[in-house]
Amino acid sequence: MASPIVSKKMREEATCAICLLLMAEPVSISCGHSYCRQCITGFLENIRQEIPSQTLFYCPHCRAPFQVTSLRPNKQLGSLIEVIKEMSQDMSCEEHGEFLHIFCEDEGQLICWRCERSPQHQGHNTAVIEDVCQGYQEMLQNAVTNLRELEEECTKLKLFTRKQISEWNEKTESQKQKIQSDFKNLQRFLHEEEKSYLWKLEKEKEQTLQRLIGNEATLEQKSQELRRHILELEERCQSSAQKLLQ
């Protein structure tokens, strides 16, 4: 629904200056003003009755000269009038059929002039909707201003948060790269340490095996000597008494 102020301006634009009603079949003259076809035709006929030879006429609104041949249908204004009629039906009082142009502050509703004078609204605070609308528009404008300030603050916080997100991503990425680098270095160090310990172990194994193998060979040699002595002694035990005591 259009605002009351806009509706009022539209009605003023569509009101015939001759009959003071919404125009019927609006026509325009050369100066740009429009009238009901019947009203401007009647206006011209009245002048012709007084002055039959009159061919140049003057606009009833601005007194600009025009000729009958300049009359043109104003289709755009005709469409506007149809819209106004539809709006007037929407803005009519269901009870009285009058235009709802008054706001009852006590009831918080639109009423017509007959409602205002009825006992139901007697003594209530009422005002023409144009005046009330101006106050509401100021309130809404203040609300819009406050909301815009909140929106700007929200936008600033959003940008700040976005900056924090970006900085945190950069920081964590840097830490990630450092951790990966540290672990690579640690892996390299551990690999080198592993090689060193394995080499030492291998050397120790080799040395120990050489020593043990040497010991084994010495023991084998001694074992062979002992077996030889044992055989000799066994042979002597089995020999005669003379040989045993020799």
C-alpha positions in Angstrom: 0.0 0.0 0.0 1.3 3.4 -0.9 2.0 6.0 1.8 -0.7 8.6 2.6 1.6 11.4 1.5 2.2 9.8 -1.9 -1.6 9.1 -2.2 -2.4 12.7 -1.5 0.1 14.0 -4.1 -1.3 11.5 -6.6 -4.9 12.6 -5.9 -3.9 16.3 -6.3 -2.3 15.5 -9.6 -5.4 13.6 -10.8 -8.0 16.1 -9.5 -9.8 18.3 -12.1 -9.4 22.0 -11.3 -12.9 22.7 -12.6 -15.0 20.0 -10.8 -12.5 19.3 -8.0 -13.1 15.5 -8.5 -10.9 12.8 -9.9 -10.8 13.4 -13.7 -13.0 11.4 -16.0 -11.5 10.8 -19.5 -8.6 13.3 -18.8 -7.4 15.5 -21.6 -4.4 17.8 -21.7 -4.1 21.2 -23.3 -0.9 22.9 -24.8 0.2 24.3 -21.5 0.3 20.8 -19.9 -2.6 21.0 -17.5 -5.3 18.3 -17.7 -9.1 18.3 -17.1 -12.1 16.1 -17.4 -13.1 16.0 -21.1 -16.6 16.9 -20.1 -15.4 19.8 -17.8 -13.1 21.4 -20.4 -15.7 20.9 -23.1 -18.4 22.6 -21.0 -15.9 25.4 -20.1 -15.3 26.0 -23.9 -19.1 25.8 -24.7 -19.9 28.5 -22.0 -17.3 30.9 -23.5 -18.6 30.2 -27.1 -22.1 31.0 -26.0 -20.9 34.4 -24.8 -18.4 35.0 -27.6 -19.3 32.7 -30.6 -16.3 33.9 -32.6 -13.8 33.0 -29.9 -11.0 30.6 -31.2 -8.3 31.3 -28.6 -9.0 30.2 -25.0 -7.1 30.5 -21.7 -6.3 27.7 -19.3 -8.5 27.9 -16.2 -5.5 27.1 -14.0 -2.6 29.1 -15.3 -4.3 31.4 -17.9 -2.0 30.2 -20.7 -3.6 30.5 -24.2 -4.6 27.4 -26.1 -6.7 26.3 -29.0 -9.4 23.5 -29.1 -7.2 21.6 -31.5 -4.5 21.2 -28.8 -6.8 18.9 -26.7 -5.1 15.5 -26.4 -6.2 12.4 -24.3 -3.9 12.0 -21.4 -3.6 8.1 -21.2 -0.9 8.2 -18.6 -3.0 10.3 -16.2 -6.0 8.0 -17.0 -3.9 5.0 -15.8 -2.9 6.9 -12.7 -6.5 7.7 -11.9 -7.4 4.0 -12.2 -4.7 3.2 -9.7 -6.0 5.9 -7.3 -9.5 4.4 -7.5 -8.2 1.0 -6.6 -6.2 2.5 -3.7 -9.2 4.5 -2.6 -11.2 1.2 -2.3 -8.4 -0.3 -0.2 -8.3 2.9 2.0 -12.1 3.1 2.5 -13.8 2.6 5.8 -15.7 -0.7 5.8 -18.5 0.7 8.0 -19.0 4.1 6.4 -17.4 3.9 3.0 -15.4 7.1 3.6 -11.7 7.6 3.0 -9.4 6.5 5.9 -7.4 9.6 6.4 -7.3 9.9 10.2 -5.2 7.9 12.7 -6.6 7.1 16.1 -3.6 7.0 18.4 -5.6 5.4 21.3 -6.8 2.5 19.2 -3.8 2.4 16.9 -5.9 2.2 13.7 -6.9 4.2 10.6 -10.4 5.7 10.7 -12.6 8.0 8.6 -14.1 11.4 9.7 -17.4 9.7 10.6 -15.6 7.2 12.8 -13.8 10.1 14.6 -17.1 11.6 15.5 -18.7 8.3 16.7 -19.0 7.5 20.4 -16.4 4.7 20.0 -13.6 7.2 19.3 -15.0 10.2 21.1 -12.2 11.9 23.2 -9.5 9.9 21.6 -6.3 11.4 20.4 -6.5 11.6 16.6 -4.4 13.2 13.8 -4.4 13.4 10.1 -2.4 10.5 8.7 0.0 12.8 6.8 1.1 14.3 10.2 1.4 10.9 11.9 3.2 9.5 8.9 5.8 12.2 9.1 6.5 11.4 12.8 6.7 7.7 12.0 9.0 8.4 9.0 11.3 10.3 11.4 11.2 7.4 13.8 12.0 5.0 11.1 14.7 7.2 9.7 16.3 7.3 13.2 16.0 3.5 13.4 17.6 3.2 9.9 20.5 5.5 11.1 21.0 3.4 14.2 20.9 0.2 12.2 23.4 1.5 9.7 25.7 2.4 12.5 25.4 -1.1 13.8 25.9 -2.5 10.3 29.1 -0.4 10.0 30.3 -1.7 13.4 29.4 -5.2 12.4 31.3 -4.8 9.1 34.4 -3.5 10.9 34.3 -6.4 13.3 33.8 -8.8 10.4 36.9 -7.3 8.6 38.9 -7.5 11.9 37.9 -11.1 12.4 38.8 -11.9 8.8 42.2 -10.3 9.4 42.6 -12.5 12.5 41.7 -15.6 10.6 44.3 -14.7 7.9 47.0 -14.0 10.5 46.2 -17.2 12.4 46.4 -19.2 9.2 49.7 -17.6 8.3 51.0 -18.3 11.9 49.9 -21.9 12.0 51.3 -22.5 8.5 54.6 -21.1 9.6 54.6 -23.3 12.7 53.7 -26.3 10.5 56.6 -25.7 8.3 58.9 -25.3 11.3 57.7 -28.5 12.9 58.1 -30.4 9.6 61.6 -28.9 9.2 62.6 -29.8 12.8 61.3 -33.4 12.4 63.2 -33.8 9.1 66.4 -32.6 10.8 65.6 -34.9 13.7 65.1 -37.8 11.3 68.3 -37.0 9.6 70.1 -36.8 12.9 68.6 -40.1 14.1 69.5 -41.8 10.8 73.1 -40.7 11.2 73.1 -41.8 14.8 71.6 -45.1 13.7 74.4 -45.6 11.1 77.0 -44.6 13.7 75.7 -47.1 16.3 75.4 -49.9 13.8 78.9 -49.3 12.6 80.2 -49.3 16.1 78.2 -52.5 16.8 79.6 -54.1 13.7 83.2 -53.2 14.6 82.7 -54.5 18.2 81.2 -57.7 16.8 84.1 -58.2 14.4 86.7 -57.6 17.1 84.9 -59.8 19.6 84.5 -62.6 17.1 88.2 -62.4 16.1 89.1 -62.6 19.8 86.7 -65.5 20.4 87.8 -67.3 17.3 91.4 -66.9 18.4 90.5 -68.3 21.8 88.7 -71.1 20.2 91.7 -72.0 18.0 94.0 -71.8 21.1 91.7 -74.1 23.0 91.4 -76.5 20.1 95.2 -76.7 20.0 95.5 -77.3 23.7 92.7 -79.9 23.4 94.6 -81.7 20.7 97.8 -81.7 22.9 95.9 -83.0 25.9 94.3 -85.8 23.8 97.8 -86.7 22.6 99.1 -86.9 26.1 96.1 -88.9 27.2 96.8 -91.4 24.4 100.4 -91.7 25.4 99.5 -92.2 29.1 96.8 -94.8 28.1 99.4 -96.7 26.0 101.8 -96.7 28.9 99.2 -98.0 31.3 98.6 -101.0 29.0 102.3 -101.8 28.6 104.3 -104.2 30.8 105.5 -103.3 34.2 109.1 -103.0 33.0 108.1 -100.4 30.4 105.7 -98.6 32.8 108.5 -98.0 35.3 111.1 -97.0 32.7 
